[in-house]
Amino acid sequence: MTGSYTGWLAGLLALLLSTAGIAQQAPTPKPFTISGKFRNATPGTKVYLQLGAAQNPVVLDSTTLDQEGSFRFTRTESDGGNVYQINLGNTQRLNFLAEGGETLSLTGDARDANEDGVSTSGSVTGSPNMEYYNKILALVADLRSKVTIWNEEYEKASLKNDQKKINEIQGRFEKAERELMGQIKTMLPEMGSSFIAVFTANNFLNAQTDLPVLEELADKLQKENPTPKYAQAFIAGVKRIKGIGVGDIAPDFSLNAPDGKQVSLSSLRGKYVLLDFWASWCGPCRKENPNVVRLYEQYKNKNFEIYGVSLDRDKDAWIKAIKDDNLTWVHGSDLKYWSSDVAVQYGVNGIPATYLLDQEGRVIAKNLRGAALEKKLEELLK
């Protein structure tokens, strides 16, 4: 019985690299400084400044501890905010957040690291981001200490087959977890549109149950602080989660057709349109294509059109699949794979995905395939 706090934007770093088309303005690069001191450290020990909180982060710089166990790094933050690590001799790590412009201070003890190499007593201070980060770490550490005790009690109760005790322990854990989430959600509005707000939402909120809170933060970022890459990624991620629903007007877009000419969705207004997200590499898409071809031949002269949006990244493979499957309708792609701006905008998380639009461009059905698509087209067009 353990708590898990993995982010709902699991592909955040990849998404950060794919949002160039979303950004209106690049973040302004800003330097930051982090200096600190490790107690009980050996002078000359290597210290690394690393990008990312993963087990294999990118090494950006290195230095050695002086006679007092001190070090100092200066770095320029170009993305508007990132998670960094200080790594002491590959024996312990401390994470910190930087948006640029900070003067941060680390205190730690070279002997205090857990079995995973994470510092157990060190801390980084000197910014509002780190103030909130440290508060959250303290809350999580408190819950984990309770969970350690409850796990021991749970194991003993299981050996005795004491279901009453098991239920009691489970209830205590669920209550403590709800209280933790309540405290975090109370802090979130105080964080404004800063990096710690996105970090907290990403790591603690649930994409399904907390969508209104995520949308509120995305709106705040859009209005107050849209240029950092973390903001762009978060806004795009919330859009993708929310998606486009039945009853919504389908957002307009323009994509390059295979011949290089741009084709807009709005150019098809006045017709019923099947917006079909697919790719040459998608087996289920290719399997469904013969059915769609048959229906297109049946209804293409009855005010019906298809716009195929490809999530390919290889233009030749895309064009070959169109020819091989005899897909004679409108096609477009930005060749960005899952980072397709249109796929993000529509909330497409898997393909094939379809949106059936009426003559005014309103979504009247989603993800119709096979007999269900045939029945709906017959209802509308026969």
C-alpha angles and dihedrals in degrees: 000000000000138000118248123203107179117151123255088221091068091162095049097130092048090047091051088061093049102051099084090109092053099050118091094189133018119241116260109249111241130183122232132188130214121185131166153147133245117207118221091018128144113243111245094033111146118251120194130201107212136184117230136025097247126110090258106040125169115267109230102171143347140203138163132253114257124224091283093050092254132140140174136202132184118196137167116235107212102172099058094251141007144167114253136183135216107211117196109207092316088289101097139010136204123193123215137173125231131181094174129267095063131127103206130189128205128199122184148144120241090216097053111088131119126232090275092056095252117141111249099192106023124105140181120217138172107091141061088246091059093042090061093037091056092048090053092047089053092051092048092046090053092052092046092053089054092046090054090058093042091051090057091048090046092053092051092047091050092053089053092043087234100165093176091058091044091054091047093053092046090051092051091051094048091048092050091048091051090050091050092051090047091054092048093048089050090055096045098080089050089060092065115191096329129129092257089059091057092041090052095046091047095050103036113024124083116236093219105039097033100042095122090055091048091049091051091053092046090052090049091050091048091053102036111023114010101146105074113093091235089058092049091049093047094048091048091046093053090047089052092050093047094044125170116302137201108283094031122118106247109245114246121243140165125221136177115262119218089269091055096252117128119244121193125207090228090061086073095053112133093044133083104255131198107206103204121192110199144132139212090245094052110102097194090049093053090046091054094046097086090057091049091047090053092050092045091054088050098050108021091102093048100073094281130129137171125218110197113203109196124209090199123129096192110074095197092053090048094051092044092053091050090053097041093050094041094236100173099173132093116302136188140166141167088205092232098128111214090350090068107143091221093050089051091047093051095042095243110173099162139019145266089048124161137189119194111209129197124224091277093052096255120143109247099169140006135213097002113167138162116352093357092059091045092051093049094049091048089052092051104036113024 
